[in-house]
């Protein structure tokens, strides 16, 4: 018992979050989609839905504020979004963040910003990747919040993190974006992802504020192989 407590204190001291599998919970709520599923929505600056997968509706609720509702239960999913046109043409420079809605397990809140971090109405693309694939939600301290296939997460300095998975991801694609660990509004900014040097099963993440400076922030990471 004393040895187990000492090990736990040592892990906290070095800031590494190891993922220890717990008992399996229920298979989600009504309308839950299949494991390892990806859903998306393309939404105009006025909140109108242009196209999507398993989307029931979208709307604008304020300047740079949107809600997107899917037909599946999004518990444990990760969300990433990017500014993007609903057709041809290019939106101006800026950033976008996506978080789970507090009011509905089927909903995603989306926040769009201009290049200086001011909330601005912009078209966007948002993707929800649900449990079964490789994904991670990691808070600003580097601690694991939710996801699938994750062995450990760690903060490696200001705005720098590493995520280790239970399989080789060197030949995969990585998508990372700022987000909230539960619900709420994330700060404007961005995140980048790259292969972790010397570790085929690892991904390196950098998080930035709206001025482009490294800053600690919660992020969502998806790995597609």
N, C-alpha and C positions, 0 to 999 in steps of 0.2 A: 504494500500500500504506500509506504513512504517513498519507495523508488518510483512509483507511478506519479506521485505528486511532484517529486523532484524533476522528472522528465517534463511534465506539463509546464512547470515554472521556467525551465530552460528554453522550451519552445517559445513561450511568450517573450522571454528576454531578447531573443534574436529576431523577433518580428516575423517569424515564418508561420503561416497558417496551413496546417496539414488537414486534409479532408478525411475524416473517419466516417465510413458509411454507417448509418443508423438503420433502424428497422424500416422496412418498406411501408410507405403509407398507402392511402387509397389511390385509385387510378384517376383522381381528379374529379371534376364536377360534371354537371350535365353538359352535353355537347362537346366533351373533351375530344380533341383530334388525336390521330395516331401518334405514337412515339416517333421521334426524329422527323417531325413535320415542320415545314416552313410556310408561313403565310405572309402576304404582302398587300400593300395598298399604295396607289399613286393618287395624290390629292392636290387639287389646285389651290392657289393662294386665297381663294374665297371659301375654301372648305369643301368644295364639291368633289365627290369621288369620280375619278377618271377611269380607273380599272383596279382590279385586285383579285385576291384569292381568299375565299371564305370570309368576305367582308360584308357586314350588314348595313353599315352607314358610316358617314363621316360628317363633321361639321366644324365651323369656326366658332370659338367661344370668346375671342378677344383678339387684340393685336398680337400677331405671332403665336396665338394659342389655338390648338385644334384638338379634337377628339376623334378617334377611329375605333369603331366597334366591329369585332369579328364574331363569327358564328360558333367559335370554339372557346373553351375555357383556357385562359392563358397563364394559369398558375405555374410558376417555375420557369417561364420562358425568358429569353433574353431579347432585347429590342435594339435595333440599330436603324438609323435613318440618315438620309443625305438630301440636300437641296437638289431638285431636279425638275425639269419641265414635264408637263403632262403630255407634250407632243414634241414638235420641233422647236428649236431655239434654246437659249441658255439663260438660267436665272443668274442674278448678280452674285458676287462673292458673299459668303456668310457661313453660318453654321446651323445645325439643327440637333436637338436632343429628344429622346423618346423615353417615357417612363410608364410604369403601370398606373392605371387610374385607381384612385381611392374608392370611387363610387361603383365600380363594376369589374368583376374578374374577366370580363370579355373585352375590356377597353384599354386603349393606349392613349396617353396624353403626349402631344408633340408640341415642342417649342421651337420657333424659328427666329433667327437673329441675323442682322446684317454684319458686315465685316468688322464693325466696331463694337459688336456685342449688344446692340440695341434691338429689342423685340420688333420684328418687321414681318409683314405678311409675305410669305413666299411659298411656292409649290414645293412639294417634297415627296420622297419615296420612303416608306417605312417597312421594315421586315421584322417579323416575330419568328424566332427559332425556338421550338419547344423541346422539352426533355427527350433524350434519346440520342441526340447528336452530341458533338463536343462543344461545350459552351461554358462560360463563367461570368458571373457578376461578382466583382471585387470592389470593396469599399476603399475610401481614400487612404486608410491605414495599411492596405495590402491584405486585408482579411477576406477569406472566401465567404460569400453570402449564399449563392446558389449556382446551379449549373449541372453539367454532366461530364463524366470522364476526367474530372480534375483530381490530381494527387496532392498538389500543394500550390499555394500562392505566397508571394513575398514582396514587400516594398524594398526597393534597392536604392533609395534616395529620393530627392524631390522630383515628383512627376515620373518616376521610373519604377516599373514593376516586372515581375516574371511570373508566369503561370505554367505549371508542369502538368501534363496530361498522362493518362495511363497507356498511351501508345505513341508511336512515332508520327509526328505531324510535319516533318521537314518538307514533304512534298505537297502540302495543303495550302489553301488560301485562308487568310486571316482578315476578319472584319472587326474593327473596334470603334467604339464611340462612347462619349460621356453619357452618363445616365444616373439615376438614383438607385440606391440599394433596395428600397422598398417603393415608396411613392413620394411625390413632391416634385418641385422644380429644380433641375440641375443647373449649375452655372453655365454661361456660354463658354465655349472652348472647343477643343478637338482632341482626338487620340489617334495614335499611329501604332502599328503592330509590325513586328519582324521576327524572323526565326531567332531563337536564343542560341548564341554561339556556344558550341561544345555540347549542346543538349538537343538531340533530335526530337525529343518529346516536349520541348519547351518553346514558349512564345514570350518575346520581350515587348512591353507596352510603355509608351511615353504619353503622358497627358499634359495638355497645355491650356492656359487661359485664353481669353479673347485677344490678348495682346501678343500671343505667340510665345509666351514664357512658360517654362516648365512649372507645373503646379500640381500638388496632390489633388486627385479627384477620383470619385467613383466611376467605374467604367464597365461596359458590357463587351464581352469578347465572344465571337463565333468563329469556329474553325470548320472549314468545308473541305473534305478530302475526296 
